[in-house]
Amino acid sequence: MTGSLSRRAVLGGIAGGAALLAAGAGSAAAAGPVREPYVPLTVGGGGGPVATDRVHVLKVGPDTARTVLVMVPGMFGAANDFRWAARDLVAAVPGVQVWAFDRREENLADRSGFRTADPAAYYLDGHYHSQDPAASAFAAGWGLTRTLEDLRAVVRAAARGGRRVVLGGHSWGATTAMAYAAWDFDGCPGYRDVAALVLVDGGVRGAFDGTGEPVADSPEQVKERLAAIEDGAVFDMTLSAVGLGDRAESTQIWYQLAGWYAHRDPDGPSVLQPRMPDALRPPVPVTNAALLGTLVDAGIGWPNDISVHSGHLADSGEPRGWVDAGITPIGRVAAAYAGGPEPAVWEWYWPARLSVDLDVTDFYAETDTARSLGLRLKHAAGMDVPLYAFQTSYAKGTIVSAAREVVADSRIPYATYETDNGMNHLDPLFAAPQHNTFTRTLAPFLSRLLA
């Protein structure tokens, strides 16, 4: 979900597109709800339990579509990141289906409590199964190589029957998509599998840094991080800094709980407020929707990479409600965060090795360090497919400038660059369609591919 949050932060034709979205949304509403299956795909062995040798995709849109947009979530992100945007795009662009990718580590999460009447009791009272890092040595090998091999199985499945595949991602998911394009799959460049690339607030070549310069650890620092992983620190613990718990999954559980209660009883007194850490507990009684708002809204003071522009607490009321005054209604956030319970918005167990590999990938070249990690980034210069890049206020302009650099050093025939500095990092995922510059500008890009 976030960008390279673990290393660089505390968490570290628009009018035409708008017309397409408006027309498509009306057709979708008239047609009623559609099936959105969440399906498993068997992938190669990863050294863990047999049940982890699979990935999942959330499919939004018709199976008859001749173009499939495969989207990869960012750091700590999961497939439900894309449900709202996928619905809006499918309504706007006939002939497109969206597949949202869940990495194999999602199989480790115990989400059974979200099928009960009171999930807070299950998770906050310690009844759930937490993945013990000490029993998870297999995850030490779940880096970018493993992720891209799994993703290729998804891309190939999407391409069956001669369908066109567009590959994209949000934040570090965009980095993953770019790595795929440059990757050497036993002599075959990854970009030959896809018809275009879609980067949403992410990328390579210093995209996240805010200065336009790649930032990576020294070889000695990489060795130190790898040694820590070998010693048992197999999961990235960055989100523990939020203050909602000290396990790899603590913050993610709190966010899904907040979404679950806000989705089911938005105006009821907050179930979670009495149990929140003192430093994060709202000072006045709030509703379930308002509690979620205090966890996600930029106006409360959260970092750009984990926040949206939603609204504010009501000036009065007992309990205080939430006022939608921004581009991202809290109801859309609640529905996404609540999950099904699968798929979810937040990944619980992000592999620390994947963080190391994606940091090194930022150079987007076969450096000595990349080769030492087995990163086969051999084909960046040969890329010859169109590219779309979208940036919010998050990285201060370097998402697009970095994408331009990639295009200049490759054979990419044309590119579309879009910016909305009124959005934070997560707004493109959940914003209302009439306010979502990402979906409004991606729609004509996809339509051009289909023409």
Buried (B, 14 or more C-beta within 10 A) or exposed (E): BBBBBBBBBEBBBEEEBBBBBBEBBEEBEEEEEEEBEBEEBEBEEBEBEEEBBBBBBBBBBBEEBEBBBBBBBBBBBBBBBBBBBBBBBBBBBBBBBBBBBBBBBBBBBBBEBBEEEEBBEBBBEEEBEBBEBEEBBBBBBBBBBBBBBBBBBBBEBBBEEEBBBBBBBBBBBBBBBBBBBBBBBEEEBBBEBBBBBBBBBBBBBBBBBBEBEBBBBEEEEBEEBBEEBEEBBBBBBBBBEBBBBEBBBBBBBBBBBBBBBBBEBBEEBBBBBEEBEEEBBBEEBBBBBBBBBBBBBBBBEBBBBBBBBBBBBBEEBEBBBBBBEBBBBBBBBBBBBBBBBBBBBBBBBBBBBBBBBBBBBBBBBBBEBBEEBEBBBBBBEEBEBBBBBBBBBBBBBBBBBBBBBBBEBBEBEEBBBBBBEBBBBBBBBBBBBEBBBBBBBBBBBBBBBBE
